[in-house]
Amino acid sequence: MTASAPSRFPHRHILGIEGMSPVEIGTLLDLAEGYIDVSTRKEKLGTLHGRTVMNLFFEDSTRTRTSFELAALRLGADVINMAVANSSVKKGETLIDTALTLHAMHPDVLIIRHPNSGAPHLLAQKLGCSVINAGDGSHEHPTQALLDALTIRRRKGTIAGLTVAICGDVAHSRVARSNIHLLQTMGARVRVVGPPTLMPPAIDRFGVEVFHDMKKGLTGCDIVMMLRLQLERMDGAFVPSLREYSHFYGLDHEMLAAAKPDALVMHPGPLNRGIEISTEVADEIDRSLILQQVEYGVATRMACLEAVVATLAEAGK
């Protein structure tokens, strides 16, 4: 038995959350909701039998790549994991040439993570298969935002009307950008909290409230979403020291007390324990949703794969 969405997802690709309507986001979330039990039972379906899903990751990943692979396998698809470190990319082959070579193998869905913003959009223009963005530079990470939204909705019952604080390295975070777009589209009030050096230029144009004081930013929040310091994307010193950053912007029980008593804690992973979040808060059973985020990632990516393949099928591909 497969899950069914109340309406068809109209797009062949999932490249970003920006521009998606509430109905389109809701369609994916409802479809993912139906796959949670399937994923938990490790049930294998035949929904994508005969389809080929290719993972093309130019950056290291554990959670995202593994959950996409599990999602495809549980839907009955054939899965190819491209080892970029051992590929012709290392010999100077361009992204387009690599993608065209892989496309000659006739994948139905290409899942790509790339350090350059816009890479998935470029491939979507050049290839005939569906493309799903698994993270491009500091631009977007749409499936992470979708699984975060599913996690929030299952725990709080709704997204509309909630106040969500996204805290930490907002400047380098594709997760933050996708979540800002999704949460606002679905009716949440969004705050960003962090030092001025870790805020993107013109952040106020995103329609968010900006705080540089952690406790003030968390006051009255329903959800506290922490981000890791992405040191690999930093060219220069953005914080005086990790110790000082942790003191002012790390989430421990004392800092969390500024939020609502029933506020929930999220983190897309990987965690830097003792820097942006304490072990005690990360592992708190009643308030931390971090493990649920990982669990719901498979169901969410099953929904995304089924949605784009259904659109392909309607187009006769």
C-alpha positions as CSV (number, residue, x, y, z in Angstrom):
1,M,0.0,0.0,0.0
2,T,1.4,3.4,-1.0
3,A,0.8,6.8,0.5
4,S,-1.3,9.2,-1.6
5,A,-1.1,13.0,-1.8
6,P,-4.3,15.0,-1.8
7,S,-3.1,16.7,-5.0
8,R,-0.5,16.2,-7.6
9,F,2.9,17.9,-7.2
10,P,3.3,19.8,-10.5
11,H,7.0,20.0,-10.8
12,R,9.5,17.6,-12.4
13,H,12.4,18.9,-10.2
14,I,12.8,20.0,-6.6
15,L,15.5,22.6,-6.8
16,G,14.5,24.9,-3.9
17,I,11.7,25.9,-1.6
18,E,11.7,29.5,-2.8
19,G,8.7,29.9,-5.1
20,M,6.8,26.9,-3.9
21,S,3.2,27.5,-2.9
22,P,1.6,26.5,0.4
23,V,-0.4,23.9,-1.5
24,E,2.8,22.4,-3.1
25,I,4.6,22.2,0.2
26,G,1.5,20.7,1.9
27,T,1.3,18.1,-0.8
28,L,4.8,16.9,-0.2
29,L,4.3,17.0,3.6
30,D,1.1,15.0,3.4
31,L,2.7,12.4,1.1
32,A,5.7,12.2,3.5
33,E,3.3,11.7,6.4
34,G,1.9,8.6,4.8
35,Y,5.4,7.2,4.4
36,I,6.5,7.5,8.1
37,D,5.0,4.1,9.1
38,V,6.3,2.5,5.9
39,S,9.8,3.7,6.7
40,T,9.6,2.7,10.3
41,R,8.6,-0.9,9.4
42,K,11.3,-1.0,6.7
43,E,8.7,-2.0,4.2
44,K,9.8,-2.2,0.6
45,L,7.3,-1.0,-2.0
46,G,7.2,-1.2,-5.7
47,T,6.2,2.4,-6.4
48,L,9.5,3.1,-8.3
49,H,10.1,-0.4,-9.7
50,G,12.1,-0.1,-12.9
51,R,13.2,3.4,-12.1
52,T,16.9,4.4,-11.5
53,V,17.9,6.9,-8.9
54,M,21.5,8.3,-9.0
55,N,23.2,10.0,-6.1
56,L,25.9,12.5,-7.2
57,F,27.5,14.1,-4.2
58,F,30.4,16.5,-4.7
59,E,30.5,17.1,-0.9
60,D,30.7,14.7,2.0
61,S,27.4,13.7,3.4
62,T,26.2,11.0,5.8
63,R,22.5,11.8,6.6
64,T,21.3,13.2,3.3
65,R,23.0,10.7,1.0
66,T,22.1,7.7,3.1
67,S,18.5,8.7,3.6
68,F,18.0,9.3,-0.2
69,E,19.5,5.9,-0.8
70,L,17.2,4.3,1.7
71,A,14.2,6.2,0.4
72,A,14.9,5.0,-3.2
73,L,15.4,1.4,-2.1
74,R,12.2,1.3,-0.1
75,L,10.3,2.5,-3.1
76,G,11.8,-0.3,-5.2
77,A,14.1,1.8,-7.4
78,D,17.6,0.8,-8.5
79,V,20.2,3.1,-6.9
80,I,23.6,4.2,-8.2
81,N,26.0,6.0,-5.8
82,M,28.5,8.0,-7.8
83,A,31.9,8.2,-6.0
84,V,33.0,11.6,-7.1
85,A,36.4,11.3,-5.3
86,N,37.3,8.5,-7.8
87,S,35.6,9.9,-10.8
88,S,36.7,11.8,-13.9
89,V,35.9,15.0,-12.0
90,K,39.2,14.7,-10.4
91,K,40.8,14.6,-13.8
92,G,39.3,17.9,-14.8
93,E,36.0,16.9,-16.3
94,T,33.3,19.6,-16.0
95,L,30.1,19.3,-14.1
96,I,28.1,19.3,-17.4
97,D,30.3,16.7,-19.1
98,T,30.0,14.5,-16.0
99,A,26.3,14.9,-15.9
100,L,25.8,14.2,-19.6
101,T,27.9,11.0,-19.2
102,L,25.8,9.9,-16.3
103,H,22.6,10.9,-18.2
104,A,23.6,8.5,-21.0
105,M,23.0,5.7,-18.4
106,H,19.3,6.9,-18.4
107,P,18.7,7.7,-14.7
108,D,15.2,8.8,-13.9
109,V,16.2,11.0,-11.0
110,L,19.5,12.7,-10.3
111,I,20.2,13.8,-6.7
112,I,23.0,16.3,-6.5
113,R,24.9,18.0,-3.8
114,H,27.4,20.5,-5.0
115,P,29.6,23.2,-3.4
116,N,28.5,25.8,-6.0
117,S,25.2,27.5,-5.7
118,G,23.1,27.0,-8.8
119,A,24.6,23.7,-9.9
120,P,21.3,21.7,-9.6
121,H,19.5,24.4,-11.6
122,L,22.1,24.1,-14.4
123,L,21.7,20.4,-14.6
124,A,17.9,20.7,-14.6
125,Q,18.2,22.8,-17.7
126,K,20.5,20.4,-19.5
127,L,19.2,17.0,-18.6
128,G,15.9,15.2,-19.4
129,C,15.7,13.4,-16.0
130,S,14.3,14.9,-12.7
131,V,16.8,16.7,-10.5
132,I,16.6,17.0,-6.8
133,N,18.8,19.5,-5.0
134,A,20.5,17.8,-2.0
135,G,22.3,21.1,-1.1
136,D,24.0,23.6,-3.3
137,G,26.6,25.9,-1.8
138,S,25.1,28.4,0.6
139,H,21.9,28.6,-1.5
140,E,19.3,26.0,-0.6
141,H,18.7,22.5,0.9
142,P,15.0,22.0,0.2
143,T,14.5,18.4,1.4
144,Q,16.0,19.4,4.8
145,A,13.5,22.2,5.2
146,L,10.7,19.8,4.2
147,L,11.7,17.2,6.8
148,D,12.1,19.9,9.4
149,A,8.6,21.1,8.6
150,L,7.2,17.6,8.9
151,T,8.9,17.2,12.2
152,I,7.4,20.4,13.5
153,R,4.0,19.7,12.2
154,R,3.8,16.3,13.7
155,R,4.8,17.6,17.2
156,K,3.0,20.9,17.2
157,G,0.1,20.0,14.9
158,T,0.6,23.1,12.7
159,I,3.3,25.4,11.4
160,A,1.1,28.5,11.0
161,G,1.3,30.9,14.0
162,L,4.5,29.5,15.5
163,T,7.5,31.6,16.3
164,V,10.8,29.9,15.1
165,A,14.3,31.2,15.9
166,I,17.0,30.1,13.5
167,C,20.3,30.5,15.4
168,G,23.9,30.6,14.6
169,D,25.8,30.7,11.3
170,V,23.0,32.0,9.1
171,A,25.3,33.5,6.5
172,H,26.7,30.2,5.3
173,S,23.6,28.0,5.8
174,R,21.6,26.7,3.0
175,V,19.4,25.0,5.6
176,A,18.5,28.4,7.0
177,R,17.6,29.8,3.6
178,S,15.3,26.9,2.8
179,N,13.7,27.0,6.2
180,I,13.1,30.7,6.1
181,H,11.2,30.4,2.8
182,L,9.2,27.4,3.9
183,L,8.3,28.6,7.4
184,Q,7.2,32.0,6.2
185,T,5.2,30.5,3.3
186,M,3.4,28.2,5.8
187,G,2.5,31.1,8.1
188,A,5.2,31.0,10.8
189,R,7.0,34.0,12.3
190,V,10.7,33.6,11.7
191,R,13.6,35.1,13.7
192,V,17.3,34.8,12.9
193,V,19.8,35.0,15.8
194,G,23.5,35.3,15.7
195,P,26.5,37.7,15.6
196,P,26.5,40.4,12.8
197,T,29.4,38.7,11.1
198,L,27.4,35.5,10.6
199,M,24.3,37.2,9.0
200,P,24.1,37.4,5.2
201,P,24.0,40.9,3.6
202,A,20.5,42.5,3.5
203,I,19.1,39.8,5.8
204,D,16.2,42.1,6.7
205,R,14.9,41.8,3.1
206,F,14.0,38.1,3.9
207,G,11.2,39.4,6.0
208,V,12.7,38.0,9.2
209,E,13.3,39.6,12.6
210,V,17.0,39.9,13.3
211,F,18.6,39.5,16.8
212,H,22.2,39.6,17.9
213,D,21.4,38.9,21.5
214,M,20.6,35.2,22.0
215,K,18.3,35.4,25.0
216,K,16.3,38.3,23.4
217,G,16.0,36.3,20.2
218,L,14.7,33.2,22.0
219,T,12.2,35.0,24.1
220,G,8.7,33.6,23.4
221,C,9.8,31.1,20.7
222,D,8.1,27.8,20.0
223,I,11.0,26.3,18.1
224,V,14.7,26.8,18.5
225,M,16.6,25.7,15.4
226,M,20.3,25.6,15.9
227,L,22.9,25.7,13.1
228,R,26.5,24.6,13.2
229,L,29.4,26.9,12.4
230,Q,30.4,26.0,8.9
231,L,34.1,26.6,9.2
232,E,34.8,25.0,5.9
233,R,32.9,27.8,4.1
234,M,34.5,30.6,6.0
235,D,37.3,32.6,4.4
236,G,38.7,34.5,7.3
237,A,37.8,35.0,11.0
238,F,34.0,35.3,11.5
239,V,34.1,34.8,15.3
240,P,36.8,35.7,17.8
241,S,37.1,32.2,19.1
242,L,34.9,29.0,19.4
243,R,34.9,29.4,23.2
244,E,33.6,33.0,23.0
245,Y,31.0,32.0,20.3
246,S,29.8,29.2,22.5
247,H,29.5,31.5,25.5
248,F,27.2,34.0,23.7
249,Y,25.4,31.8,21.1
250,G,25.6,28.2,22.4
251,L,22.3,26.6,23.4
252,D,22.3,25.2,27.0
253,H,19.5,25.0,29.5
254,E,20.1,28.5,30.8
255,M,19.8,30.0,27.3
256,L,16.8,27.8,26.4
257,A,15.0,29.1,29.5
258,A,14.4,32.3,27.5
259,A,12.1,30.5,25.1
260,K,8.6,29.2,25.9
261,P,8.5,26.4,28.5
262,D,7.4,23.9,25.9
263,A,9.8,25.2,23.2
264,L,11.4,22.4,21.1
265,V,14.9,22.2,19.9
266,M,16.1,21.2,16.4
267,H,19.4,20.8,14.6
268,P,20.1,19.6,11.0
269,G,23.3,17.9,12.0
270,P,26.1,17.2,12.2
271,L,26.3,18.6,15.8
272,N,29.2,20.4,17.2
273,R,28.5,19.5,20.8
274,G,29.7,22.0,23.3
275,I,29.9,24.7,20.6
276,E,26.5,25.6,19.3
277,I,24.6,23.1,21.5
278,S,25.2,21.4,24.8
279,T,25.0,17.6,25.1
280,E,22.3,17.9,27.8
281,V,20.0,19.9,25.5
282,A,20.7,17.9,22.4
283,D,19.8,14.7,24.2
284,E,16.8,15.9,26.2
285,I,14.1,13.4,25.3
286,D,11.1,15.7,25.9
287,R,12.4,18.8,24.0
288,S,14.9,17.7,21.4
289,L,13.6,16.7,18.0
290,I,17.0,16.0,16.5
291,L,16.6,12.2,16.2
292,Q,13.1,12.6,14.8
293,Q,14.5,14.9,12.1
294,V,16.8,12.1,11.0
295,E,14.0,9.5,11.2
296,Y,11.6,11.6,9.1
297,G,14.3,12.4,6.5
298,V,13.7,9.0,4.8
299,A,9.9,9.4,4.6
300,T,10.3,13.0,3.3
301,R,12.7,11.9,0.6
302,M,10.5,9.0,-0.3
303,A,7.7,11.6,-0.9
304,C,10.0,13.8,-3.0
305,L,11.1,10.9,-5.2
306,E,7.6,9.7,-5.8
307,A,6.4,13.2,-6.5
308,V,8.9,14.0,-9.2
309,V,8.7,10.5,-10.8
310,A,4.9,10.8,-11.0
311,T,5.3,14.0,-12.9
312,L,7.8,12.3,-15.2
313,A,5.3,9.5,-15.8
314,E,2.5,12.0,-16.7
315,A,4.9,13.5,-19.3
316,G,5.4,10.0,-20.7
317,K,8.9,9.6,-19.5
